[in-house]
């Protein structure tokens, strides 16, 4: 991670779970880190969990990545304030427990697509503008899911609405980004990191209890964050395109 010291990272969905773990690890690795979240006060509170001499390297910014205008405004501000983005972690994502065939489910469907797909597309577009402008080696990481590589649920499990298709889209988008970055002639890597079950707020407690998910093997947010640091730590000529992480014993 020495290559990223004192350089700028942006993390979406930074208020809790995987995003919060990544923010803390990037700051500890020496990066100037901007944590984007709708609940930016929770990102601000993470400073208390950092060494005193590093707390100034974490910046909390309010941003709803389901809104394109919010993304454009915040990334323009970051470019002006910090003079370039070097690493983007597209972590923000949501889950909704409804069925595609249920009447009146338009709102959760749109919420999932707007956050999990369009949020990634527009954040990456805005980060690319900065990366292309400064011309330094850069890296974009999409926090995907094993659900993005072929949904393996069953009739006893929730459908989770359009969440698995949104992650399948992210798998395809990662390859599209890889090809577009190569054509751009800029040295920008892209990586999809696909965890299995992770203990985070994205899955509500009532859903965990309903489907007895507390008995499943599970990853911690810090496990995923350490894998992100591993991906970022590769030398310039190495690109990890897809990294899948599962808790030992996971059945899916």
C-alpha positions, 0 to 999 in steps of 0.5 A: 500500500506504500504506493497510495500513501498521501493519495486520495481515496473515495469510499461510497456507503461509508457510514457502516459495515464494509464501507466503514471498515474500508475507510478506517483501513485506508486511513491507517494505510496513509491515504487521504480518505473521503467517506460518502454517505447519506448519514455522513455524521456516522462517518464523522464519528469513525474518526474516534476509532482512528489514531489521533494523528490520522483523524484529520485524513478522514473527511465525511461528506453527505452524498446519496449515490442514488441521485446523479446530481448529488454525485456530480456535485460532490465529485466536483467538490472533491476535485476542487478541494483535494486536486484529484482522485486516485482510488474509488471504492464503490461500496454503497448498496441496498437490499429489499425483501420483496418479490418481483411479481408482487404488485406495488413494488416499483419503489424498491425495484427503482431504489435498488437499481438507482443505488447498486447500478446507476450509483456505480456507473455515475460515481465511476464516470465522475472519478474517471474524469479526475483520474484521466485529468491527473494521469497517475496510476489509479484503481477503482474497486466495485464491491460486488457479491457472490449473487452477481455470479449466478443466483443460487437461492432456493424456494425457502429463501427470500427473493431479495427482489432485484438485488441479485440481478443488480449485482449480475449487472455489476459483474458485466459493468466491471468488464466493460470498465476494464475494456474502456480504461484500456482504450482510454490509454490511462493506467486505471485498474478495476476490480470486482470484489464479491463477498459471500454472506457478511455481517452488516446492516444491509440485511435487517435483523428481522430477515436474519431471524425469519430465514434462520440466517444467524446459523450460516457461516459469515464474514466480518466487514473487516475481512472484506476490507483486508481483501480490498487492501490486498487488491490495491497493494498489487504492483502496477503490472498486476490487475486482480479482475475478480476476487471472490471471498466466502466464509468457510463452510458457506453452502451457496 
